[in-house]
Amino acid sequence: MVAPIYDHVTALIFSCVLFVSAAVAVPAISYVNLLYVDQQQLRNVALEALNTMLLDVGYPLNWGLTDPFSESAVTKFGLALSESSSFYVLDQNKVQRLTASNPSGSLNYETVRDLLGLQGYGFNVRIMPLFNVAVEDRTVDNTLLFNVNATFRHGGPIPDATVSATILYVSGQRSDNFNFTAVPETKTDELGKCTIGYTLPEDYAGYILTVKVTAAGMATVIIPYLEGFAQNVANVSIIGDTVSVSIPADEHPSERTIYNVTVVTAEDVWNFPGVGCGRTPEDHMTLGEGFQYWTEIFPGLAYEDALFLVFNIYTQEEGSGPKHFVLFAASPLLNLASGVLQLGGQPSMESINAAAINLCRSVEIAHMTYIFELLLWKET
């Protein structure tokens, strides 16, 4: 009798151990499964949002060109170029509408989130160059000398990359005496480095250096150095053939008169005929009253692949005479090479710890390759 009882007691204890082990293990397994399901669901939402952004043209089809621009007129969000038959080619005019400082109008974060149906989620979009280009200035007087260092995003060097540069400079007494020259191409060494140089006339008044680095058929263009050109006196928007200039809200009141506009491409430079000259009230801008915005249509500008525009502007301030400055104006895309175009919120630590998905892919904008990054999280 003792042996059977002992066997039953042993079996009962073993069963209890199994039950307790199962009671502990099942919640752990369920938690892991739920976490996996949440992450997979978040990934699916992120993939759908990314595809909508990059593959859909939105509505209206060319909503980036709408003038005057209104957020309410955009009923479907998408950045794809409607005229392209290839995937992941984005419309530069739509991309520029993500820049809050765009004087001709932009889409804000909440509007984009609503159009994408991402209520309950937060996101952050970053558009950045495919690789980094750092330029060190070693200029002495009028002898320009720059060390160029090309690296991948992870920091590794890019050897045998083609580096070309153009220089637009002003010389003499006339502010519109622009000169345009191309620096001979060179190649980066095994460390991704090279040097470019050029000697300017001794009477130069300012210059703009444009550096283009091409590797594996993909290029990054940056404007690393400007001297003698103002950048903080006005906001500029280049949308299609339409150029808009506005005075920043933090600028003190003064009258600005636009006298002429110079267009700069990779191959040439010229003054756009019939623009400015200060002859009409529309050529004047004043903060707070009168003409705060200046808008002009440049027929054919969208097909010129302009790198940037240069404005000759005079200001008239109370108690002082007229002051002349030259305004450098480029598309926000050109500034991407030295920075990041960004739209979106910032996740809390709780949201990051819970789950966050980061997706990236390469895209083409205005014949240049960029990285499009989407960070998506569920708001807590």
C-alpha positions as CSV (number, residue, x, y, z in Angstrom):
1,M,0.0,0.0,0.0
2,V,2.9,2.4,0.8
3,A,4.4,2.2,-2.7
4,P,1.2,3.0,-4.6
5,I,0.4,6.0,-2.3
6,Y,4.0,7.2,-2.7
7,D,3.6,7.0,-6.5
8,H,0.3,9.0,-6.4
9,V,1.8,11.7,-4.2
10,T,4.9,11.9,-6.4
11,A,2.7,12.2,-9.5
12,L,0.5,14.9,-7.8
13,I,3.6,17.0,-6.8
14,F,5.0,16.7,-10.3
15,S,1.7,17.8,-11.8
16,C,1.6,20.8,-9.5
17,V,5.1,21.7,-10.6
18,L,4.1,21.5,-14.2
19,F,1.0,23.7,-13.5
20,V,3.0,26.3,-11.7
21,S,5.7,26.3,-14.5
22,A,3.0,26.7,-17.1
23,A,1.3,29.5,-15.1
24,V,4.6,31.4,-15.1
25,A,5.6,30.6,-18.7
26,V,2.3,31.3,-20.5
27,P,2.0,35.0,-19.5
28,A,5.7,35.5,-20.5
29,I,5.0,33.9,-23.9
30,S,1.8,35.9,-24.3
31,Y,3.7,39.1,-23.5
32,V,6.4,38.3,-26.0
33,N,3.8,37.4,-28.6
34,L,1.8,40.6,-28.0
35,L,5.0,42.7,-28.2
36,Y,5.8,41.0,-31.5
37,V,2.3,41.6,-32.8
38,D,2.5,45.3,-31.8
39,Q,5.8,45.8,-33.5
40,Q,4.6,44.0,-36.6
41,Q,1.5,46.1,-36.7
42,L,3.5,49.2,-36.3
43,R,5.8,48.1,-39.1
44,N,2.9,47.5,-41.4
45,V,1.5,51.0,-40.6
46,A,5.0,52.5,-41.3
47,L,5.4,50.7,-44.6
48,E,2.0,51.8,-45.7
49,A,2.7,55.4,-44.8
50,L,6.1,55.3,-46.4
51,N,4.7,53.9,-49.7
52,T,2.0,56.6,-49.7
53,M,4.5,59.3,-49.3
54,L,6.9,58.1,-51.9
55,L,4.7,56.4,-54.5
56,D,1.5,58.4,-54.4
57,V,1.3,61.8,-56.3
58,G,-1.4,63.0,-53.9
59,Y,-4.3,65.2,-55.0
60,P,-4.3,67.6,-56.9
61,L,-1.7,65.8,-58.9
62,N,0.7,68.8,-58.9
63,W,-0.4,70.2,-55.6
64,G,3.1,71.6,-54.9
65,L,2.6,74.1,-57.8
66,T,-0.7,75.5,-56.4
67,D,-0.5,79.3,-56.4
68,P,-1.7,80.8,-54.1
69,F,-1.1,77.8,-51.9
70,S,-3.7,76.6,-49.4
71,E,-3.3,73.6,-47.1
72,S,-7.0,72.9,-47.4
73,A,-6.7,72.4,-51.1
74,V,-4.5,69.3,-50.6
75,T,-7.0,66.4,-50.1
76,K,-4.5,63.6,-50.5
77,F,-0.8,63.5,-49.6
78,G,1.9,62.1,-51.7
79,L,5.3,63.4,-52.9
80,A,5.8,61.4,-56.1
81,L,6.5,63.3,-59.4
82,S,3.4,62.9,-61.5
83,E,5.4,63.2,-64.8
84,S,7.7,60.3,-63.9
85,S,7.2,56.7,-64.8
86,S,9.8,55.5,-62.4
87,F,9.3,54.7,-58.7
88,Y,10.7,56.8,-55.9
89,V,11.1,59.9,-58.0
90,L,9.9,62.8,-55.9
91,D,8.5,66.2,-56.9
92,Q,10.9,68.9,-55.7
93,N,8.0,71.4,-55.5
94,K,6.0,69.1,-53.2
95,V,9.1,68.5,-51.1
96,Q,9.7,72.2,-50.6
97,R,6.1,72.5,-49.3
98,L,7.4,70.6,-46.2
99,T,9.6,73.5,-45.3
100,A,7.9,75.8,-42.7
101,S,9.9,78.9,-43.8
102,N,8.6,78.6,-47.4
103,P,7.1,82.1,-48.0
104,S,4.7,80.9,-50.6
105,G,3.1,78.4,-48.2
106,S,3.7,75.0,-46.7
107,L,2.0,71.9,-45.1
108,N,2.4,71.5,-41.4
109,Y,2.9,68.3,-39.4
110,E,-0.7,68.0,-38.2
111,T,-2.1,68.4,-41.7
112,V,0.2,65.8,-43.2
113,R,-0.6,63.4,-40.3
114,D,-4.3,63.8,-40.9
115,L,-4.0,63.3,-44.6
116,L,-2.0,60.1,-44.0
117,G,-4.6,58.8,-41.5
118,L,-2.0,58.5,-38.8
119,Q,-4.2,59.6,-35.9
120,G,-2.8,58.0,-32.7
121,Y,0.7,57.8,-34.2
122,G,3.6,60.2,-34.4
123,F,6.1,60.4,-37.1
124,N,9.3,62.3,-38.2
125,V,10.5,62.5,-41.8
126,R,14.1,63.4,-42.6
127,I,15.5,63.9,-46.1
128,M,19.3,64.0,-46.3
129,P,22.1,63.5,-48.8
130,L,23.3,60.1,-49.7
131,F,26.8,60.8,-48.4
132,N,28.5,63.5,-46.4
133,V,30.8,66.2,-47.9
134,A,32.9,68.3,-45.5
135,V,34.8,71.3,-46.8
136,E,37.7,72.9,-44.9
137,D,38.5,76.5,-45.8
138,R,42.3,77.1,-46.2
139,T,41.9,80.4,-48.1
140,V,44.5,83.1,-47.9
141,D,43.5,86.5,-49.1
142,N,42.2,86.1,-52.7
143,T,43.7,82.6,-53.2
144,L,40.8,80.2,-52.5
145,L,41.9,76.8,-51.2
146,F,39.5,74.1,-49.9
147,N,40.1,70.6,-48.5
148,V,37.2,68.3,-49.4
149,N,36.4,65.1,-47.5
150,A,33.7,62.7,-48.8
151,T,32.4,60.0,-46.5
152,F,29.5,57.6,-46.4
153,R,26.8,58.2,-43.8
154,H,28.4,55.6,-41.5
155,G,31.7,57.5,-41.7
156,G,33.7,55.4,-44.1
157,P,35.7,57.2,-46.8
158,I,34.6,57.4,-50.5
159,P,37.7,56.9,-52.7
160,D,37.8,57.8,-56.4
161,A,34.8,60.1,-56.2
162,T,34.7,62.9,-58.8
163,V,34.8,66.4,-57.3
164,S,33.9,69.4,-59.4
165,A,33.4,73.0,-58.3
166,T,32.1,76.3,-59.7
167,I,32.7,79.7,-58.4
168,L,30.4,82.8,-58.9
169,Y,32.2,86.0,-57.8
170,V,31.6,89.7,-57.9
171,S,34.6,92.0,-58.8
172,G,35.0,95.7,-59.2
173,Q,32.7,98.5,-58.1
174,R,29.5,97.2,-59.8
175,S,27.5,94.8,-57.7
176,D,26.1,93.0,-60.7
177,N,29.5,92.4,-62.3
178,F,29.2,88.6,-61.9
179,N,31.9,86.2,-63.1
180,F,31.4,82.5,-63.4
181,T,34.2,79.9,-63.6
182,A,34.5,76.1,-63.3
183,V,37.3,74.6,-61.4
184,P,38.9,71.5,-63.1
185,E,37.6,68.2,-61.8
186,T,39.7,66.1,-59.4
187,K,39.4,62.7,-57.7
188,T,39.4,61.8,-54.0
189,D,42.2,59.6,-52.7
190,E,41.8,56.4,-50.7
191,L,40.9,58.4,-47.7
192,G,38.1,60.2,-49.6
193,K,40.0,63.5,-49.6
194,C,41.2,66.0,-52.2
195,T,42.0,69.8,-52.6
196,I,40.4,72.4,-54.9
197,G,41.7,75.9,-55.4
198,Y,41.3,79.1,-57.5
199,T,42.8,82.6,-57.4
200,L,40.3,85.4,-57.5
201,P,41.0,89.0,-58.7
202,E,42.2,91.2,-55.9
203,D,39.2,93.5,-56.2
204,Y,36.6,90.7,-55.6
205,A,33.7,91.7,-53.4
206,G,32.2,88.3,-52.7
207,Y,31.9,84.8,-54.0
208,I,29.8,81.6,-53.9
209,L,31.5,78.2,-54.0
210,T,29.5,75.2,-55.3
211,V,30.9,71.7,-54.8
212,K,29.6,68.6,-56.5
213,V,30.7,65.2,-55.5
214,T,29.8,62.2,-57.7
215,A,30.3,58.5,-56.6
216,A,28.9,55.4,-58.3
217,G,26.8,57.6,-60.7
218,M,25.1,59.5,-57.7
219,A,25.8,63.1,-56.8
220,T,25.6,65.4,-53.9
221,V,25.8,69.2,-54.4
222,I,26.5,71.6,-51.6
223,I,27.2,75.4,-51.2
224,P,29.8,75.2,-48.4
225,Y,31.0,78.9,-48.5
226,L,29.6,82.3,-49.3
227,E,31.4,85.5,-48.7
228,G,29.8,88.9,-49.3
229,F,26.3,87.5,-49.9
230,A,23.5,88.0,-47.3
231,Q,21.4,85.0,-46.3
232,N,19.2,86.2,-43.4
233,V,17.6,89.3,-44.8
234,A,14.7,87.6,-46.6
235,N,13.0,84.2,-47.1
236,V,13.0,82.9,-50.7
237,S,10.8,80.2,-52.3
238,I,11.4,78.8,-55.8
239,I,8.4,76.8,-56.9
240,G,8.3,75.9,-60.6
241,D,8.6,79.2,-62.5
242,T,7.5,81.3,-59.5
243,V,9.9,83.0,-57.2
244,S,8.7,84.5,-53.9
245,V,10.6,86.7,-51.5
246,S,9.4,87.8,-48.1
247,I,10.9,89.7,-45.1
248,P,11.4,87.5,-42.0
249,A,9.2,88.5,-39.1
250,D,12.1,89.2,-36.8
251,E,13.7,91.8,-39.2
252,H,13.3,95.4,-38.3
253,P,11.1,97.6,-40.6
254,S,12.8,98.9,-43.6
255,E,12.0,99.3,-47.3
256,R,13.7,96.8,-49.7
257,T,13.9,97.4,-53.4
258,I,14.8,94.6,-55.9
259,Y,16.9,95.8,-58.7
260,N,17.8,92.7,-60.6
261,V,17.9,88.9,-60.4
262,T,20.7,86.6,-61.6
263,V,20.1,83.0,-62.5
264,V,23.0,80.5,-61.9
265,T,23.1,77.0,-63.4
266,A,25.9,74.4,-63.4
267,E,27.1,75.8,-66.8
268,D,26.1,79.4,-67.0
269,V,25.0,82.7,-65.3
270,W,22.8,85.4,-66.6
271,N,20.5,88.3,-65.5
272,F,16.8,87.5,-66.0
273,P,15.4,90.2,-68.3
274,G,12.5,92.4,-67.3
275,V,12.7,91.6,-63.6
276,G,13.1,94.1,-60.8
277,C,14.9,97.4,-61.6
278,G,12.9,99.1,-58.8
279,R,10.7,101.0,-61.3
280,T,7.3,99.9,-60.0
281,P,5.8,99.6,-56.4
282,E,5.8,95.8,-56.9
283,D,9.6,95.9,-56.8
284,H,9.5,97.3,-53.2
285,M,9.0,95.3,-50.0
286,T,8.1,96.7,-46.6
287,L,7.6,94.9,-43.3
288,G,4.1,95.3,-41.8
289,E,2.6,97.4,-44.5
290,G,2.7,97.8,-48.2
291,F,4.3,95.0,-50.2
292,Q,5.6,92.5,-47.7
293,Y,6.0,89.8,-50.4
294,W,7.6,90.0,-53.8
295,T,6.5,87.4,-56.3
296,E,7.6,87.1,-59.9
297,I,7.1,84.5,-62.7
298,F,10.3,83.5,-64.5
299,P,9.2,81.8,-67.7
300,G,11.1,78.6,-68.2
301,L,12.9,78.7,-64.9
302,A,11.7,75.2,-63.9
303,Y,13.5,73.7,-66.9
304,E,16.8,75.4,-66.3
305,D,18.0,73.3,-63.4
306,A,19.0,76.5,-61.6
307,L,21.4,76.0,-58.7
308,F,20.5,79.3,-57.1
309,L,19.4,82.9,-57.7
310,V,21.2,86.0,-56.7
311,F,19.2,89.2,-55.9
312,N,20.6,92.7,-56.0
313,I,18.6,94.5,-53.3
314,Y,18.8,98.0,-51.7
315,T,17.4,98.9,-48.3
316,Q,16.3,102.3,-47.1
317,E,16.3,102.7,-43.3
318,E,15.2,105.7,-41.3
319,G,18.1,107.9,-40.4
320,S,20.6,106.4,-42.8
321,G,21.2,106.3,-46.5
322,P,20.5,103.4,-48.9
323,K,22.4,100.2,-48.2
324,H,23.1,97.6,-50.8
325,F,23.4,93.9,-50.3
326,V,23.4,90.8,-52.5
327,L,21.0,88.1,-51.5
328,F,21.8,84.4,-52.1
329,A,18.6,82.3,-52.7
330,A,18.6,78.6,-53.2
331,S,16.0,75.9,-53.1
332,P,15.8,74.1,-49.7
333,L,17.0,71.0,-51.6
334,L,20.4,72.5,-52.2
335,N,20.8,73.1,-48.5
336,L,20.1,69.4,-47.8
337,A,23.7,68.5,-48.5
338,S,24.9,70.4,-45.5
339,G,21.8,69.7,-43.4
340,V,18.5,67.9,-43.2
341,L,15.0,68.7,-44.4
342,Q,12.8,67.6,-41.5
343,L,9.1,67.4,-40.8
344,G,7.4,65.9,-37.8
345,G,7.3,65.6,-34.0
346,Q,9.6,64.0,-31.5
347,P,8.7,60.8,-29.7
348,S,8.7,60.6,-25.9
349,M,10.9,58.2,-24.1
350,E,7.8,56.1,-23.3
351,S,6.9,55.8,-27.0
352,I,10.5,54.8,-27.9
353,N,10.6,52.2,-25.2
354,A,7.2,50.8,-26.2
355,A,7.9,50.6,-29.9
356,A,9.2,52.7,-32.7
357,I,10.0,51.8,-36.4
358,N,12.6,53.4,-38.5
359,L,12.5,52.9,-42.3
360,C,14.8,54.3,-45.0
361,R,15.2,54.2,-48.7
362,S,16.9,56.2,-51.5
363,V,14.9,58.6,-53.6
364,E,15.5,60.9,-56.5
365,I,14.8,64.6,-56.3
366,A,15.7,66.9,-59.2
367,H,18.1,64.4,-60.6
368,M,19.9,64.0,-57.3
369,T,19.8,61.0,-54.9
370,Y,18.8,61.5,-51.3
371,I,18.0,59.3,-48.3
372,F,14.3,59.4,-47.1
373,E,13.9,58.3,-43.5
374,L,10.7,57.8,-41.7
375,L,10.5,57.3,-37.9
376,L,7.0,56.1,-36.7
377,W,5.8,55.5,-33.2
378,K,2.5,54.9,-31.4
379,E,1.7,57.7,-29.1
380,T,1.1,56.9,-25.4
